[in-house]
Amino acid sequence: MTKQLYRADNSIMQTFAAGSVDLIYMDPPFNSRAKHRIKPSRSPAEPALAFNDTWQWNEQAQSSWEQLQNHHSAALRYTLSYLRTVLGPSPDLAYLCTLAEQISWTHRLLRATGSIYLHCASNYSHYLRLVMEGVFGRGNFRNQIIWSYRTGGVSKRHFARKYDVILFFSKSQDYHFRLPRYRSYQKKRYGYNPRYPEHYDEEAKSYYHLSVCRDVWEDIPAIGTSNRERTGFPTQKPEALLERILEASSKPGQLVMDPFSGSGTTLVVAERLDRCWQGIDRSNAAIATTQRRLQEAGITNYDKVETGRNP
Ligand SMILES: C[S@@+](CC[C@H](N)C(=O)[O-])C[C@H]1O[C@@H](n2cnc3c(N)ncnc32)[C@H](O)[C@@H]1O
């Protein structure tokens, strides 16, 4: 059973065996122009840096651009030329070229029956969908999932922006998928008749029925300040979100990879659902948080791989 946590840059994916992974969930930085800090304790000390989400058009971005000019997909090359025309050599283009390169690495790793979910911000999802179509092929687009949540912070100048986009692509037409169901409590609206007394939720004091998941997910709250899952790692995603993705697109025993594993949400969920897992993160704070979280969940039997010196 592969269970591996890499403290490394995810360019290490290029050294992994082709066709070895069944499901990839990737939640890269959102180009938020922020330095994200850990927020766990009430200590007056300056919170530690978790990761830097600022981008520049520099030598590294230029090198990603040049690598991508040799990509076998003409659609990806045209998309990137279009983006360069529209955005110019800018922080935005640096962000998109870096992600395009990382996405192209994931394609090689996936098994023919595998799938990938790219979690991104709504202000970049239209560009990233073109990049994903360039790498995975237009015919392999499955869903643009809207994950809508109710966090604080609103502007007076436009409607509150309260959703992320999750782009779901398969590697081929022959992919594994099992449609998940979720508990719906909207009994009056849909004329629900509690024929199944076992469908009673003690906590919510209400009957529910099992509804098929559509592509707009409004039933999974973001991690709030009092959430018991909260690790203090910024941008941490809820376990319920990963549970839905893993249950839909992987089977017990299969390998799930997260190349931006952050606080380790994908890894703890994979373990709970009997999947094998690989997580990669280059941030020391992310790896420390993940190790603590795995320990607390009683997960000690895994390989920790260290490469290079990272921020
Ligand atoms: C949005 S966070 C992931 C949050 C995660 N899904 C969770 O639930 O905690 C993005 C993570 O990507 C990591 N990261 C960014 N660029 C990376 C790279 N090139 N290689 C490895 N990790 C990277 C950051 O350190 C950060 O922890």
The ligand as an ORCA input file, in Angstrom:
! r2SCAN-3c Opt
* xyz 0 1
  C      -4.109     26.031     -1.564
  S      -2.883     25.204     -0.638
  C      -3.501     23.546     -0.538
  C      -4.468     23.374      0.597
  C      -4.920     21.931      0.794
  N      -5.841     21.503     -0.227
  C      -5.546     21.725      2.169
  O      -6.713     21.273      2.277
  O      -4.889     22.028      3.159
  C      -1.601     25.104     -1.833
  C      -0.344     24.389     -1.358
  O       0.511     24.214     -2.492
  C       1.856     24.275     -2.056
  N       2.683     24.526     -3.255
  C       2.652     25.607     -4.076
  N       3.507     25.450     -5.100
  C       4.088     24.232     -4.931
  C       5.051     23.490     -5.673
  N       5.598     23.972     -6.805
  N       5.426     22.284     -5.212
  C       4.881     21.771     -4.055
  N       3.961     22.438     -3.319
  C       3.558     23.640     -3.751
  C       1.852     25.381     -1.009
  O       2.953     25.252     -0.137
  C       0.512     25.149     -0.323
  O       0.659     24.353      0.820
*
